[in-house]
Amino acid sequence: MEDGRSPPDELLLYVCVTCRKAGEPEGDMRPGALLHRALRAAVNATDEKGGPAIRVEPVECLSGCKRGCTIAISGPGRWTYVYGDLDPATSVDSILDGLRRYGATANGLVPWRERPEAFRKGTLARIPPFSLTSSDRTS
């Protein structure tokens, strides 16, 4: 949208591009940067197949350094989740599966058992939508 806001059905996938563990490469070879490139390519390939629009955004840090690689997913009116312990070589399909499930909800609350294993084990934070009704606070 021209005013900088996301379209109402667009999902945002933030990927920490600075993620790396001690001793891992710097710069473009950091695992976070590799995960970002892999996710961007995968999302571009799936855009042609339909489903919710996904915008992949690189971020400098999601403060999940001890649990890198980290991502955050959000969408208008939905809870935001931050996930860690992701592997750039093996997590892309799981992340996309989680995004599809997240996008199929009105509020971002995917039942725990329906989440991909990487999301069940890697949850770092769950952040409420900007504006909540009282019934949403107890879900």
Secondary structure, 3 states (H helix, E strand, C coil): CCCCCCCCCCEEEEEECCCCCCCCCCHHHCHHHHHHHHHHHHHHHHHCCCCCCEEEEEECCCCCHHHCCCEEEECCCCCEEEECCCCCCCCHHHHHHHHHHHHCCCCCCCCHHHCCHHHHHHEEEEECCCCCCHHHHCC
